[in-house]
Amino acid sequence: MESLLRSYEQQFSVTTASITAKTATLNGIITAEDKKSVVQQIVRELEETKDILEQMELEVRELDATSKNKYFTRIESYRVELSRLEKEFNNKRLAKRGDREELFGEPEVEDTYDHNQFLINSEKLERGKSRLEAGYQVVIETEQIGNNILADLNHQRETMQRTRNRLTETDQELSRSGRLLNHMLTRIIHNRLILVGLISIVVLFIIITLYIKFRANS
């Protein structure tokens, strides 16, 4: 974040230096065409500098309180410097126009400053429109991502519901299997008891038979 702010500050320094140099050349310009070109460049650079300060303000709002206060103080000083440059530019431009009127007895054919201000404002509106369109596109993409996430969550919920239903069915099947095994175990025990009882009866019958036979032989 602060590296981006330092980059903005460097841009501000370079642009304001360019404005200062170009403004200083206005007194030496003779032809209207040359003056028009320089004025256009200065007006554009002034607007670019204002945009830089606006971008800095947006970035500073995301900083912590200490850094925010520090950078807001810098931005305020930059605005004072920009206001001074703009005032100096206007004074030089108007002074140059007064010289022409005094020499030739007529105003300049067109107000290049107002014309270029209109062009710059049009460019700013176009940039603002582009930013709004980009922001709208981000909103659309975010909404689409949100819808995809909701659809995915809904799919996962349905999968979990089916899994829970399968677990319930499995639990029911296990319960039935347990009851069946208990029933089979009970029948096995019952059958074994019957078998043991029959074997006991047979053994007892054999013992009685042998006893009777032994007594008869005696």
Residue frames relative to the residue before (quaternion, step in Angstrom):
aa qw qx qy qz dx dy dz
M 1.0000 0.0000 0.0000 0.0000 0.00 0.00 0.00
E 0.7157 0.4344 -0.2657 0.4779 3.62 0.78 -1.00
S 0.5929 0.5536 -0.3757 0.4483 3.60 1.11 -0.55
L 0.6316 0.5152 -0.3277 0.4777 3.59 1.08 -0.72
L 0.6444 0.5149 -0.3200 0.4662 3.59 1.00 -0.79
R 0.6318 0.5169 -0.3334 0.4716 3.59 1.02 -0.74
S 0.6210 0.5338 -0.3343 0.4665 3.57 1.09 -0.72
Y 0.6377 0.5142 -0.3197 0.4761 3.59 1.01 -0.81
E 0.6473 0.5224 -0.3227 0.4516 3.58 0.99 -0.83
Q 0.6349 0.5169 -0.3262 0.4726 3.58 1.03 -0.77
Q 0.6350 0.5181 -0.3263 0.4710 3.59 1.00 -0.84
F 0.6357 0.5325 -0.3248 0.4548 3.58 0.99 -0.87
S 0.6660 0.5086 -0.3055 0.4521 3.60 0.90 -0.93
V 0.6682 0.4989 -0.3033 0.4611 3.59 0.91 -0.93
T 0.6925 0.4873 -0.2878 0.4474 3.59 0.87 -0.97
T 0.6684 0.4901 -0.3121 0.4643 3.61 0.92 -0.84
A 0.6121 0.5333 -0.3512 0.4664 3.60 1.10 -0.65
S 0.6432 0.5138 -0.3151 0.4722 3.56 1.04 -0.80
I 0.6328 0.5279 -0.3280 0.4619 3.61 1.00 -0.82
T 0.6515 0.5241 -0.3119 0.4513 3.58 0.93 -0.92
A 0.6761 0.4936 -0.2976 0.4589 3.57 0.91 -0.94
K 0.6824 0.4835 -0.2973 0.4606 3.60 0.87 -0.89
T 0.6291 0.5336 -0.3409 0.4508 3.60 1.02 -0.77
A 0.6446 0.5361 -0.3225 0.4395 3.56 1.01 -0.79
T 0.6659 0.5145 -0.3101 0.4425 3.61 1.14 -0.53
L 0.4887 0.6973 -0.4320 0.2970 3.60 1.21 -0.32
N 0.6400 0.5434 -0.3353 0.4273 3.62 1.01 -0.74
G 0.7284 0.4399 -0.2500 0.4620 3.57 1.09 -0.59
I 0.5494 0.6198 -0.3996 0.3929 3.57 1.26 -0.07
I 0.2351 -0.7988 0.5433 0.1067 3.58 -0.84 1.01
T 0.7458 0.3987 -0.2352 0.4791 3.60 0.74 -1.01
A 0.5628 -0.6176 0.4443 0.3233 3.54 -1.15 0.74
E 0.6344 0.5497 -0.3353 0.4277 3.57 1.04 -0.76
D 0.6492 0.5061 -0.3113 0.4749 3.57 1.00 -0.85
K 0.6533 0.5154 -0.3128 0.4579 3.54 0.97 -0.90
K 0.6332 0.5420 -0.3270 0.4454 3.56 0.98 -0.87
S 0.6584 0.5170 -0.3068 0.4528 3.57 0.95 -0.87
V 0.6753 0.4855 -0.2933 0.4713 3.59 0.91 -0.91
V 0.6378 0.5257 -0.3284 0.4572 3.57 0.97 -0.87
Q 0.6312 0.5332 -0.3296 0.4567 3.58 0.97 -0.84
Q 0.6652 0.5068 -0.3004 0.4588 3.56 0.93 -0.91
I 0.6715 0.4967 -0.3036 0.4585 3.59 0.92 -0.91
V 0.6453 0.5170 -0.3262 0.4582 3.60 0.92 -0.88
R 0.6601 0.5057 -0.3111 0.4602 3.57 0.93 -0.88
E 0.6755 0.4876 -0.2997 0.4649 3.58 0.95 -0.84
L 0.5993 0.5453 -0.3587 0.4636 3.59 1.10 -0.63
E 0.6734 0.4829 -0.2954 0.4754 3.58 0.94 -0.86
E 0.6213 0.5314 -0.3401 0.4647 3.57 1.05 -0.75
T 0.6469 0.5193 -0.3170 0.4597 3.57 1.01 -0.82
K 0.6306 0.5184 -0.3304 0.4738 3.59 1.02 -0.77
D 0.6396 0.5189 -0.3222 0.4668 3.58 1.01 -0.81
I 0.6220 0.5441 -0.3389 0.4497 3.59 1.01 -0.80
L 0.6705 0.4919 -0.2964 0.4697 3.59 0.93 -0.91
E 0.6286 0.5254 -0.3352 0.4652 3.59 1.04 -0.73
Q 0.6552 0.5003 -0.3090 0.4744 3.57 0.97 -0.83
M 0.6246 0.5359 -0.3350 0.4588 3.58 1.04 -0.75
E 0.6423 0.5246 -0.3240 0.4552 3.58 0.95 -0.87
L 0.6468 0.5191 -0.3217 0.4569 3.60 0.96 -0.83
E 0.6796 0.4847 -0.2903 0.4679 3.57 0.96 -0.87
V 0.6431 0.5477 -0.3267 0.4240 3.60 0.99 -0.86
R 0.5982 0.5945 -0.3592 0.3996 3.58 1.07 -0.69
E 0.6695 0.5017 -0.2979 0.4597 3.59 1.18 -0.45
L 0.5748 0.6117 -0.3746 0.3939 3.62 1.25 -0.19
D 0.6131 -0.5153 0.4336 0.4129 3.55 -1.35 0.12
A 0.7290 -0.4768 0.2721 0.4089 3.54 -1.27 0.43
T 0.6665 0.5152 -0.3185 0.4346 3.62 0.88 -0.91
S 0.6947 0.4587 -0.2700 0.4838 3.58 0.83 -1.01
K 0.6116 0.5679 -0.3473 0.4276 3.57 1.06 -0.78
N 0.6693 0.4924 -0.3013 0.4676 3.59 0.90 -0.93
K 0.6418 0.5361 -0.3264 0.4407 3.57 0.97 -0.85
Y 0.7267 0.4367 -0.2527 0.4662 3.57 0.82 -0.98
F 0.6078 0.5390 -0.3654 0.4545 3.60 1.07 -0.59
T 0.6133 0.5315 -0.3427 0.4732 3.60 1.11 -0.69
R 0.6469 0.5101 -0.3158 0.4706 3.58 0.99 -0.82
I 0.6537 0.5206 -0.3174 0.4482 3.55 0.91 -0.94
E 0.6316 0.5320 -0.3336 0.4548 3.58 1.00 -0.80
S 0.6621 0.4863 -0.3105 0.4781 3.59 0.97 -0.81
Y 0.6189 0.5327 -0.3412 0.4655 3.58 1.10 -0.69
R 0.6406 0.5189 -0.3293 0.4604 3.59 1.01 -0.77
V 0.6214 0.5250 -0.3397 0.4720 3.60 1.02 -0.74
E 0.6590 0.5016 -0.3071 0.4688 3.57 0.97 -0.88
L 0.6537 0.5130 -0.3116 0.4609 3.56 0.97 -0.84
S 0.6352 0.5245 -0.3226 0.4662 3.58 1.03 -0.82
R 0.6387 0.5197 -0.3256 0.4647 3.59 1.02 -0.80
L 0.6609 0.5065 -0.3080 0.4602 3.59 0.94 -0.88
E 0.6579 0.5119 -0.3101 0.4572 3.56 0.98 -0.87
K 0.6477 0.5101 -0.3148 0.4703 3.56 1.03 -0.82
E 0.6477 0.5151 -0.3149 0.4648 3.59 0.97 -0.85
F 0.6404 0.5270 -0.3163 0.4606 3.56 1.00 -0.83
N 0.6694 0.4970 -0.2987 0.4644 3.59 0.90 -0.92
N 0.6403 0.5225 -0.3285 0.4572 3.59 1.01 -0.80
K 0.6681 0.4890 -0.3004 0.4735 3.58 0.93 -0.88
R 0.6591 0.5150 -0.3142 0.4491 3.56 0.94 -0.86
L 0.6953 0.4617 -0.2755 0.4769 3.58 0.90 -0.93
A 0.6195 0.5355 -0.3456 0.4583 3.57 1.05 -0.70
K 0.6455 0.5132 -0.3164 0.4689 3.55 1.01 -0.81
R 0.6383 0.5141 -0.3281 0.4697 3.58 1.02 -0.75
G 0.6402 0.5274 -0.3253 0.4541 3.62 1.02 -0.81
D 0.6239 0.5347 -0.3394 0.4578 3.56 1.05 -0.73
R 0.6515 0.5141 -0.3166 0.4594 3.58 0.95 -0.87
E 0.6621 0.5046 -0.3190 0.4531 3.59 0.93 -0.87
E 0.6574 0.5075 -0.3168 0.4581 3.55 1.04 -0.82
L 0.6931 0.4771 -0.2789 0.4629 3.59 0.98 -0.80
F 0.8162 0.2758 -0.1116 0.4952 3.57 0.80 -1.01
G 0.4311 -0.7371 0.4407 0.2769 3.59 1.26 -0.15
E 0.7341 0.3198 -0.2413 0.5484 3.63 1.17 0.44
P 0.5250 -0.6303 0.4617 0.3375 3.60 -1.13 0.61
E 0.6417 -0.4859 0.4096 0.4293 3.55 -1.29 0.16
V 0.6147 -0.5938 0.3781 0.3556 3.54 -1.10 0.73
E 0.8205 0.0340 0.0015 0.5706 3.59 0.87 -0.78
D 0.4426 -0.6713 0.5258 0.2775 3.50 -1.15 0.64
T 0.2462 -0.8200 0.4985 0.1361 3.54 -0.01 1.31
Y 0.6150 0.5616 -0.3654 0.4158 3.56 1.04 -0.68
D 0.6810 0.4776 -0.2953 0.4701 3.58 0.83 -0.98
H 0.6391 0.5326 -0.3269 0.4484 3.54 1.00 -0.84
N 0.7040 0.4491 -0.2695 0.4796 3.55 0.88 -0.91
Q 0.5867 0.5553 -0.3719 0.4573 3.57 1.13 -0.56
F 0.6297 0.5244 -0.3225 0.4739 3.55 1.06 -0.77
L 0.6534 0.5099 -0.3137 0.4633 3.58 0.95 -0.85
I 0.6589 0.5095 -0.3066 0.4606 3.55 0.97 -0.92
N 0.6474 0.5099 -0.3216 0.4663 3.58 0.99 -0.85
S 0.6269 0.5296 -0.3355 0.4626 3.57 1.06 -0.73
E 0.6457 0.5098 -0.3153 0.4730 3.54 1.04 -0.83
K 0.6430 0.5173 -0.3238 0.4627 3.59 1.00 -0.80
L 0.6364 0.5156 -0.3282 0.4706 3.58 0.99 -0.79
E 0.6512 0.5137 -0.3142 0.4618 3.55 1.01 -0.84
R 0.6500 0.4988 -0.3149 0.4791 3.58 1.01 -0.82
G 0.6352 0.5238 -0.3282 0.4630 3.57 1.04 -0.80
K 0.6365 0.5219 -0.3206 0.4688 3.56 1.03 -0.81
S 0.6489 0.5148 -0.3170 0.4620 3.56 0.98 -0.86
R 0.6486 0.5097 -0.3203 0.4657 3.58 1.01 -0.81
L 0.6428 0.5155 -0.3249 0.4643 3.58 0.98 -0.81
E 0.6532 0.5035 -0.3166 0.4686 3.57 0.98 -0.85
A 0.6444 0.5069 -0.3223 0.4732 3.57 1.01 -0.81
G 0.6482 0.5126 -0.3159 0.4661 3.59 1.01 -0.83
Y 0.6400 0.5197 -0.3198 0.4669 3.55 1.03 -0.83
Q 0.6390 0.5236 -0.3224 0.4621 3.56 1.03 -0.80
V 0.6285 0.5244 -0.3299 0.4703 3.57 1.06 -0.78
V 0.6377 0.5222 -0.3262 0.4629 3.58 1.01 -0.85
I 0.6467 0.5174 -0.3182 0.4613 3.59 0.96 -0.89
E 0.6734 0.4896 -0.2972 0.4674 3.57 0.90 -0.96
T 0.6409 0.5187 -0.3256 0.4629 3.59 1.01 -0.80
E 0.6411 0.5168 -0.3190 0.4691 3.57 1.01 -0.85
Q 0.6491 0.5159 -0.3184 0.4595 3.56 0.99 -0.84
I 0.6378 0.5135 -0.3209 0.4760 3.56 1.01 -0.85
G 0.6447 0.5237 -0.3173 0.4576 3.58 0.98 -0.87
N 0.6505 0.5081 -0.3133 0.4696 3.58 0.99 -0.85
N 0.6433 0.5166 -0.3215 0.4646 3.57 1.01 -0.82
I 0.6473 0.5131 -0.3200 0.4640 3.57 1.00 -0.84
L 0.6536 0.5094 -0.3130 0.4641 3.58 0.97 -0.88
A 0.6445 0.5134 -0.3200 0.4675 3.58 1.00 -0.84
D 0.6521 0.5105 -0.3089 0.4677 3.57 1.01 -0.86
L 0.6514 0.5034 -0.3150 0.4722 3.58 0.99 -0.83
N 0.6376 0.5229 -0.3260 0.4625 3.57 1.01 -0.78
H 0.6387 0.5185 -0.3147 0.4735 3.55 1.04 -0.84
Q 0.6557 0.5015 -0.3093 0.4721 3.58 0.97 -0.86
R 0.6327 0.5284 -0.3395 0.4530 3.59 1.03 -0.78
E 0.6518 0.5044 -0.3136 0.4716 3.58 0.99 -0.85
T 0.6324 0.5259 -0.3286 0.4643 3.59 1.03 -0.80
M 0.6617 0.4958 -0.3035 0.4734 3.57 0.95 -0.87
Q 0.6287 0.5325 -0.3349 0.4573 3.57 1.05 -0.76
R 0.6583 0.4920 -0.3101 0.4779 3.58 0.97 -0.88
T 0.6374 0.5254 -0.3270 0.4591 3.58 1.01 -0.81
R 0.6539 0.5049 -0.3143 0.4677 3.57 0.98 -0.83
N 0.6344 0.5199 -0.3307 0.4667 3.58 1.03 -0.78
R 0.6460 0.5109 -0.3220 0.4669 3.59 1.01 -0.82
L 0.6408 0.5189 -0.3257 0.4627 3.58 1.02 -0.79
T 0.6346 0.5222 -0.3289 0.4651 3.56 1.03 -0.79
E 0.6549 0.5030 -0.3061 0.4737 3.56 0.97 -0.90
T 0.6451 0.5200 -0.3175 0.4611 3.57 0.99 -0.86
D 0.6434 0.5205 -0.3182 0.4626 3.56 1.02 -0.84
Q 0.6439 0.5139 -0.3164 0.4703 3.56 1.03 -0.80
E 0.6470 0.5128 -0.3136 0.4691 3.56 1.01 -0.85
L 0.6443 0.5134 -0.3200 0.4678 3.57 1.00 -0.81
S 0.6341 0.5253 -0.3311 0.4608 3.57 1.03 -0.79
R 0.6593 0.4902 -0.3128 0.4766 3.58 0.96 -0.86
S 0.6455 0.5165 -0.3229 0.4608 3.58 0.99 -0.83
G 0.6368 0.5306 -0.3251 0.4552 3.58 1.03 -0.78
R 0.6590 0.5000 -0.3111 0.4680 3.55 0.97 -0.88
L 0.6452 0.5211 -0.3201 0.4580 3.57 1.02 -0.82
L 0.6516 0.5088 -0.3143 0.4666 3.59 0.98 -0.83
N 0.6373 0.5199 -0.3276 0.4650 3.59 1.01 -0.81
H 0.6489 0.5152 -0.3139 0.4636 3.55 1.03 -0.84
M 0.6599 0.4980 -0.3069 0.4714 3.58 0.96 -0.87
L 0.6434 0.5192 -0.3257 0.4587 3.58 0.98 -0.82
T 0.6385 0.5239 -0.3245 0.4610 3.55 1.02 -0.82
R 0.6616 0.4984 -0.3049 0.4700 3.60 0.97 -0.84
I 0.6290 0.5312 -0.3385 0.4557 3.59 1.01 -0.78
I 0.6578 0.5009 -0.3054 0.4724 3.57 0.95 -0.93
H 0.6478 0.5264 -0.3137 0.4526 3.52 1.01 -0.88
N 0.6689 0.4963 -0.2967 0.4671 3.56 0.96 -0.91
R 0.6421 0.5168 -0.3311 0.4593 3.57 1.02 -0.74
L 0.6302 0.5287 -0.3334 0.4607 3.55 1.01 -0.78
I 0.6370 0.5170 -0.3215 0.4729 3.56 1.02 -0.83
L 0.6561 0.5188 -0.3076 0.4536 3.54 0.98 -0.95
V 0.6455 0.5126 -0.3134 0.4716 3.58 0.98 -0.89
G 0.6431 0.5242 -0.3191 0.4580 3.58 1.01 -0.83
L 0.6608 0.5023 -0.3104 0.4634 3.59 0.95 -0.88
I 0.6425 0.5126 -0.3250 0.4678 3.55 0.99 -0.88
S 0.6424 0.5258 -0.3244 0.4535 3.57 0.97 -0.83
I 0.6502 0.5129 -0.3192 0.4607 3.58 0.99 -0.83
V 0.6514 0.5150 -0.3148 0.4597 3.58 0.99 -0.90
V 0.6548 0.5049 -0.3149 0.4660 3.57 0.92 -0.92
L 0.6589 0.5055 -0.3119 0.4616 3.58 0.95 -0.87
F 0.6343 0.5281 -0.3260 0.4610 3.58 1.08 -0.79
I 0.6467 0.5152 -0.3199 0.4626 3.56 1.00 -0.84
I 0.6499 0.5156 -0.3191 0.4583 3.56 0.96 -0.89
I 0.6581 0.4980 -0.3195 0.4657 3.59 0.90 -0.85
T 0.6469 0.5244 -0.3261 0.4475 3.59 0.95 -0.88
L 0.6637 0.4966 -0.3011 0.4714 3.58 0.92 -0.90
Y 0.6410 0.5310 -0.3274 0.4472 3.55 1.00 -0.80
I 0.6652 0.4903 -0.3084 0.4712 3.55 0.93 -0.92
K 0.6583 0.5113 -0.3163 0.4530 3.60 0.90 -0.84
F 0.6421 0.5208 -0.3167 0.4650 3.55 1.02 -0.81
R 0.6573 0.4995 -0.3078 0.4730 3.61 0.97 -0.81
A 0.6502 0.5176 -0.3311 0.4468 3.57 1.03 -0.75
N 0.6551 0.5091 -0.3075 0.4660 3.60 0.98 -0.74
S 0.6277 0.5328 -0.3475 0.4488 3.56 1.08 -0.59
